[in-house]
């Protein structure tokens, strides 16, 4: 059976070599600090096995005809993009935060487009190589991390101009059976519990940078790969268990210390003219995924705001309803941008559907620019107790338990435990290590708002906008038309 279970996934992790470093020590993949992030990944296996969610969490492979996890699927239609978006929103409702597997899915979709473009432009065999790797990926229900962001060094200099050539991942040797690579990728989510690491260029390259125009995949425990990791997790619950208490995430600096990559796992090696396409396409697919993920975060923040308003007995107050409407408006506008991006998607030469870049980037930017405002709305309603809530043990102490419970009472229609659970939830999502991670990821994950702005301004028909103004001013006599249907061409153009 192609669909794997979470138990099979965990068994794979157990067999991997130790190359994860946390706070200076090498640890195994089932280290307690990593388990909460692993729990999130396990959710993606469970939901694919659940008949209730089969339609959105599974798909039919276009290369084998088998039923596969949608996180391993290459989008073959506009409907696939819509279902992916729905899958991500639904999944985040169960985990609060990053589902983890979107990065690998989005990287594979980008590679499915660019390897075909490489063959068309250079007569290479990358696409056939990619399809073989994709078959392995789908048959094993692979969990993959995408490593794109380089260390970058001096931001005013290009890769080949850096004082240290390793500040961008690059090819140091080409051999008969593969390549040797060196460098590091930073701020990469889920490598410690990924089967595979897919490496992509972080920017457009020039001919002088051709050794940095490299894309490849390696096992997460490949020789020479070191995962220097920062886990984020919540304070362990003692008695008051809840689904959010089992959520976590980890990010790594991935160091490639003279790593050997066999040719069958190399998908770009010096084809610098298409490095731009690959870098931008991963960002585009990932920002479209964000139009599912970030509305789910808004749902959770808005729902928590409604919950604390109920606890305070003010749920019908006008200012509360106005605040809740902002969560709803933001969530649905961002989601609608993703829907529009899917509806205006275009089929690439490989058959992969590429979402519209303006709608995807506009939706992602809207989410990023408002993430801190959403937390502001939540804390405005919750007050300072989200940061000063007594530890859980005090609620169950013989000396203080009854008293602490007594003074948690607010709305007489709900119990003190209901109030306690609500504020423990808000502490977790607004005043914890994961809360800080989610706020920064909400702004910068998949690209900062300035990167979405650049993408929008690169693609949009500004001349058409001016023509509308010229027509209304009487400068031009022709009725103008803003062209929107050709925007994807910038991403799939091989010239």
TASULNOR-V369068 format. One line per field, one symbol per residue. phi: phi as a letter, one per 20 degrees, with the letter a starting at -180 (. if undefined). burial: 1 if it has 16 or more other C-alpha atoms within 10 Angstrom, else 0. A space follows every 10 residues. Layout:
phi->???
burial->???
//
This chain:
phi->.ffedfffff ffffefffbd dclncfcefd ggfeffffgf fggfffffee gfdgfdecbd ffdcmefcff fdedfdaffg ffffffgfff fffecloffn efgfgfffff ffefffffff edmedfffff fffffffffd lfecddddff fmlffedfgf effdfefcfb edbdcfdrcd cbpbddleem gfcdfcdddc feafddgfdf feeccaccff dfgnecdedd ecbegffece fagffddabc cceeeddlee cfgfdddabo fffdfggfff fggfffffff feffffffgf ffffffffff femcfefgff ffffffffff gfffffffff fffefcfege nfedffffff fffffgfffd fffffffffg eemffgddgg gggffdffed gffffgeefc fffcfffgfg ffffffgfec bbffffffff ffedfmpfgf ffffffffef efgfffffff ffenfdeffe bfecfdffgg ededf
burial->0011110011 0010010111 1100001110 0011111111 1111101110 0000011110 1000001111 1111111101 1111111111 1111111111 1111111111 1111111100 0001011011 0011001111 1111111111 1110000111 0100111111 1100000011 1111111111 1111111111 1111110011 1111111101 1110111111 1111000000 0001111111 1111111111 1111111111 1111111111 1111111111 1111111111 1111111111 1101100001 0011011001 1111111111 1111111100 1111111111 1111111111 1001101110 1100011000 0100110000 0001100110 0000110011 0111111111 1111101110 1111111110 0100110011 1000001101 0000000001 0000001110 11000
//
